[in-house]
Amino acid sequence: MFNFLERNPFFFTLAFFAVFSIAGLVEILPGFAKTARPIEGLQPYSLLETAGRQVYIAEGCYNCHSQLVRPFKAETDRYGAFSLSGEYAYDRPFLWGSKRTGPDLHRIGDRSSTDWHDGHMWEPTSRVAGSIMPAYKHLYTKDVDFETAFAEAYTQKVVFNVPYDVEGGVQIGADEYVKGDVNTLAKARELFMQEAKVVVDEMVNQDVKAAFERGEVKEIVALIAYMNSLSQKRRSPLE
């Protein structure tokens, strides 16, 4: 058999690739499956964070900002600990991005506070001199879409088995929800408003605070909650 392969370079090449591919799969797949699992202690996004992530996607923030810190000293010195694959286990879709017109945001929650984001989104140059980022003042007037955020989280729980409403985990009130019945969203809405209050209390913008007193949650509140969740402590609590 081996003499035949030696005399026939074409079949030798095929045999080589077959053996090489099998060896590669045996070596790579087990490790890939392990690292693709959620890191220990990882929590899924809350309802408010989910709503903020939807705003982040709708505004196209991923076009200018990546969410992937590579394991190079220049990266970790500037952005913080390098990203781990298991941190993205509950991200659908991934928002790694492919361009950095602005800085990487995967650890932005470790670097910036709620009031900083408040000022930055209203007027970027007030926080970063010479910033070319546009202002996002419209987020301060538009109500966030709570129902869509709940539907997203509920889908993640039912379809992808994301651990919502488990003891000690993130609660979304889905255990009390009857599919199609908006009247059973009361618990989810209560949790949503409780989380929003924490963010609003730390904001400076008085119009947002006044709107919250009227029972309104603006998109900027959800976006800031999502940005705050992008931190090593939040995403990798046991690291």
C-alpha positions in Angstrom: 0.0 0.0 0.0 2.7 2.4 1.0 4.7 1.7 -2.2 1.6 2.5 -4.2 1.3 5.9 -2.5 4.9 6.6 -3.0 4.5 6.0 -6.7 1.4 8.1 -7.0 1.9 11.6 -5.7 -1.8 12.5 -6.2 -3.1 9.7 -3.9 -0.3 10.3 -1.5 -1.4 13.9 -1.2 -5.0 12.8 -0.6 -4.0 10.4 2.1 -1.8 13.0 3.7 -4.7 15.5 3.9 -7.1 12.8 5.2 -4.7 11.8 8.1 -3.8 15.4 8.8 -7.5 16.4 9.0 -8.5 13.6 11.3 -5.5 14.4 13.6 -6.5 18.1 13.6 -10.1 17.4 14.5 -9.1 15.1 17.3 -6.8 17.8 18.7 -8.9 20.9 18.1 -12.6 19.9 18.6 -12.5 18.9 22.3 -10.7 22.1 23.3 -13.1 24.2 21.2 -16.1 22.6 22.8 -14.7 23.3 26.2 -13.9 26.9 25.7 -17.2 27.6 23.9 -19.1 26.9 27.1 -20.0 29.7 29.4 -17.3 30.6 31.8 -18.0 29.7 35.4 -20.3 32.3 37.0 -21.3 34.0 33.8 -24.7 35.7 34.0 -27.0 36.4 31.0 -28.1 39.9 30.2 -30.9 41.3 32.3 -34.1 42.7 30.7 -32.7 46.3 30.8 -29.3 45.2 29.5 -31.0 43.2 26.7 -33.0 46.3 25.7 -29.8 48.3 25.7 -28.1 45.8 23.6 -30.9 46.1 21.1 -30.4 49.9 21.1 -26.6 49.3 20.6 -27.4 47.2 17.5 -30.0 49.5 16.1 -27.7 52.5 16.3 -24.9 50.5 14.6 -22.4 51.1 17.4 -20.5 47.9 16.3 -19.6 49.7 13.1 -17.1 51.9 15.0 -16.4 49.9 18.2 -15.2 46.3 18.6 -15.9 44.1 21.6 -12.9 41.8 21.5 -9.7 42.5 23.4 -6.9 40.5 21.9 -4.2 38.8 24.0 -1.5 41.4 23.2 0.2 43.6 25.8 -0.7 46.8 23.8 -4.3 45.7 23.9 -4.5 44.7 27.6 -2.6 47.8 28.7 -5.2 50.0 27.0 -8.5 48.0 27.3 -8.1 45.6 30.2 -8.0 41.8 30.4 -8.2 40.0 27.1 -11.5 38.5 26.1 -12.4 34.8 26.7 -14.6 32.8 24.3 -16.8 31.7 27.1 -17.8 35.3 27.9 -19.8 35.4 24.7 -21.8 32.2 25.4 -25.1 34.2 25.7 -24.4 36.7 22.9 -26.7 36.3 19.9 -25.6 37.8 17.7 -21.9 38.3 18.5 -20.9 42.0 18.4 -17.1 41.5 18.0 -16.9 44.1 15.3 -14.2 44.4 12.7 -13.2 48.1 13.0 -12.0 50.5 15.7 -12.9 54.0 14.7 -13.5 54.3 18.4 -11.9 52.2 21.3 -12.8 48.6 22.1 -15.8 48.4 24.5 -15.6 44.9 25.9 -14.3 46.2 29.2 -15.9 49.7 29.1 -17.8 49.0 32.3 -14.6 48.7 34.2 -13.4 52.1 32.9 -16.4 54.4 32.8 -19.3 55.2 35.1 -23.0 55.9 34.5 -22.7 59.7 34.8 -19.7 59.6 32.4 -21.7 57.8 29.8 -24.6 60.2 30.4 -22.4 63.2 29.5 -20.6 61.4 26.7 -23.7 60.3 24.8 -25.2 63.8 25.2 -22.1 65.6 24.1 -19.1 63.4 23.3 -16.5 66.3 23.4 -17.5 67.1 27.0 -15.8 63.8 28.0 -13.3 63.2 25.2 -11.7 66.3 23.8 -11.6 66.1 20.0 -14.0 63.2 19.8 -15.5 62.6 16.3 -18.4 60.6 17.7 -21.8 62.1 17.0 -24.1 63.1 19.8 -27.0 60.7 20.6 -29.5 63.1 22.0 -32.4 61.3 20.4 -31.9 58.5 22.8 -32.9 60.8 25.6 -36.4 61.3 24.2 -37.3 57.9 22.8 -38.9 55.3 25.1 -37.2 51.9 25.2 -39.0 48.9 23.8 -39.6 46.8 26.9 -41.9 44.3 25.2 -39.3 43.4 22.5 -36.6 43.1 25.2 -38.7 40.7 27.1 -39.5 38.7 24.0 -35.8 38.5 23.2 -34.9 37.2 26.8 -37.9 34.9 26.8 -36.8 33.4 23.5 -33.2 32.9 24.8 -34.6 31.1 27.8 -37.1 28.8 26.0 -35.1 28.1 22.7 -31.5 28.3 23.9 -31.9 27.2 27.5 -30.3 30.4 28.8 -30.5 30.2 32.6 -33.0 32.9 33.4 -35.2 32.8 36.5 -33.0 30.3 38.4 -32.1 30.6 42.0 -29.3 33.1 42.4 -29.4 34.1 38.8 -30.9 36.8 36.6 -34.6 37.1 36.9 -36.9 38.2 34.1 -40.3 37.2 35.5 -40.9 34.7 32.7 -42.2 32.0 35.1 -45.3 34.1 35.5 -45.7 34.8 31.8 -48.4 33.2 29.7 -47.5 33.3 26.1 -49.4 36.0 24.2 -50.9 37.6 27.4 -49.4 41.0 28.0 -51.3 41.2 31.3 -48.9 38.6 32.7 -45.8 40.8 32.1 -46.3 42.7 35.4 -43.4 40.9 37.2 -41.1 41.4 34.3 -42.0 45.1 34.1 -41.4 45.5 37.8 -37.9 44.0 37.6 -37.2 46.1 34.5 -38.2 49.3 36.4 -36.2 48.4 39.5 -33.1 48.0 37.4 -33.8 51.2 35.5 -34.1 53.2 38.7 -30.6 52.3 39.7 -29.2 53.7 36.4 -31.4 56.8 36.4 -30.4 57.7 40.0 -26.8 57.8 38.8 -27.5 59.9 35.8 -27.2 63.7 35.5 -29.8 64.5 32.9 -32.9 65.9 34.6 -35.3 65.2 31.7 -34.5 61.5 31.9 -35.1 61.6 35.7 -38.4 63.4 35.2 -39.5 61.0 32.5 -38.8 58.1 34.8 -41.0 59.6 37.5 -43.8 59.5 34.9 -43.1 55.8 34.4 -41.1 56.3 31.2 -37.7 54.6 30.5 -35.7 56.3 27.8 -33.4 54.3 25.4 -30.3 56.0 26.9 -31.0 54.3 30.3 -31.0 50.9 28.7 -27.9 51.6 26.6 -26.0 52.7 29.6 -27.1 49.6 31.5 -25.7 47.5 28.7 -22.5 49.4 28.6 -22.0 49.0 32.3 -22.5 45.2 31.8 -19.4 45.1 29.6 -16.9 44.6 32.3 -14.6 41.8 33.4 -16.2 41.7 36.8 -19.7 41.5 35.4 -18.9 39.1 32.5 -16.1 37.1 34.3 -17.0 37.4 38.0 -14.8 34.5 39.1 -11.7 35.5 37.2 
